[in-house]
Amino acid sequence: MAKWKPHYDLKKSKSLIDSDKYIIVKSAKTTAFKLNFNEQRIKDVLLNIKPSDFSKSEEDWQIKGHWQDAYKTCYDGHRLYVKWKITENKEEHLLVLSFKEDQGGEI
């Protein structure tokens, strides 16, 4: 199921990123590194995402009731697809699930 409004507040998401309360999963880090994005450039991309970059929010297929927000953005000549969710264990963290070249559709 998808919805066309972000589940997570973008300002809150950026606040977590800015305070280094985010984790990039291994697969997202691998695809980012293949595009020559190091961790600082990944963080720059995340902090430069705009509300107009929002693509969709989709329910986590593994955990019902949890959502993932997807954004399509341009950065340094790359069309990128980025997806994240906020986890709430002992404290909130933003979990970057996808960071890859966008293969379809308009930005």
C-alpha positions as CSV (number, residue, x, y, z in Angstrom):
1,M,0.0,0.0,0.0
2,A,1.3,3.5,-0.9
3,K,0.2,6.9,0.1
4,W,1.1,10.2,-1.5
5,K,1.9,12.2,1.6
6,P,5.1,11.8,3.6
7,H,4.7,9.8,6.8
8,Y,7.6,11.5,8.5
9,D,8.0,15.2,8.9
10,L,10.9,16.3,6.7
11,K,12.2,18.8,9.2
12,K,12.3,16.2,11.9
13,S,14.1,13.8,9.5
14,K,16.7,16.4,8.7
15,S,17.2,17.2,12.4
16,L,18.0,13.5,13.0
17,I,20.4,13.5,10.1
18,D,22.0,16.8,11.1
19,S,22.6,15.5,14.6
20,D,24.2,12.3,13.2
21,K,21.3,10.2,14.5
22,Y,21.0,8.2,11.3
23,I,22.2,4.8,10.0
24,I,22.8,3.8,6.4
25,V,22.1,0.1,5.8
26,K,24.8,-1.9,4.1
27,S,23.0,-2.2,0.8
28,A,22.3,1.5,0.5
29,K,25.9,2.3,1.4
30,T,27.2,-0.1,-1.2
31,T,25.1,1.4,-4.0
32,A,26.0,4.9,-2.9
33,F,29.7,4.1,-2.9
34,K,29.4,2.6,-6.4
35,L,28.1,6.1,-7.5
36,N,31.2,7.6,-5.8
37,F,29.2,9.0,-2.8
38,N,31.1,8.8,0.4
39,E,29.4,9.2,3.8
40,Q,29.8,13.0,3.8
41,R,28.2,13.3,0.3
42,I,25.4,11.0,1.3
43,K,24.7,13.2,4.3
44,D,24.8,16.3,2.0
45,V,22.2,14.7,-0.3
46,L,19.9,13.8,2.7
47,L,20.1,17.4,4.1
48,N,19.4,18.9,0.7
49,I,16.2,17.0,0.0
50,K,13.2,19.3,-0.5
51,P,9.5,18.7,0.1
52,S,9.0,18.8,-3.7
53,D,11.3,15.8,-4.0
54,F,8.8,13.5,-2.2
55,S,7.8,10.5,-4.3
56,K,5.7,8.2,-2.1
57,S,5.3,6.6,1.3
58,E,4.9,2.9,1.4
59,E,4.2,0.4,4.2
60,D,7.1,-1.7,5.3
61,W,6.6,-5.1,3.9
62,Q,8.3,-6.7,6.9
63,I,6.6,-4.8,9.7
64,K,2.9,-3.9,9.3
65,G,2.1,-0.4,10.4
66,H,5.6,0.9,9.8
67,W,6.2,3.3,6.9
68,Q,9.0,4.2,4.5
69,D,9.3,7.6,2.8
70,A,10.8,7.7,-0.7
71,Y,12.3,10.8,-2.4
72,K,13.6,11.5,-5.9
73,T,16.2,14.2,-6.0
74,C,19.1,15.6,-8.1
75,Y,22.5,16.1,-6.7
76,D,25.8,16.8,-8.5
77,G,24.4,15.6,-11.9
78,H,22.9,12.4,-10.4
79,R,19.2,11.5,-10.3
80,L,18.8,9.7,-7.0
81,Y,16.2,7.6,-5.3
82,V,16.4,7.7,-1.5
83,K,14.2,5.9,1.0
84,W,14.1,6.0,4.8
85,K,12.2,5.4,7.9
86,I,12.5,6.5,11.5
87,T,13.1,3.8,14.1
88,E,12.1,4.2,17.7
89,N,14.2,1.9,19.9
90,K,15.9,3.6,22.9
91,E,16.0,6.8,20.9
92,E,14.9,7.8,17.4
93,H,17.2,7.2,14.5
94,L,16.6,7.7,10.8
95,L,17.4,4.5,8.9
96,V,18.4,5.0,5.2
97,L,17.1,2.0,3.4
98,S,17.9,2.9,-0.2
99,F,20.3,5.3,-1.9
100,K,20.6,4.6,-5.6
101,E,20.4,6.0,-9.1
102,D,16.8,6.7,-10.0
103,Q,15.9,4.6,-13.0
104,G,12.4,5.7,-13.9
105,G,9.9,8.5,-14.0
106,E,10.2,12.2,-13.8
107,I,11.8,14.0,-10.8
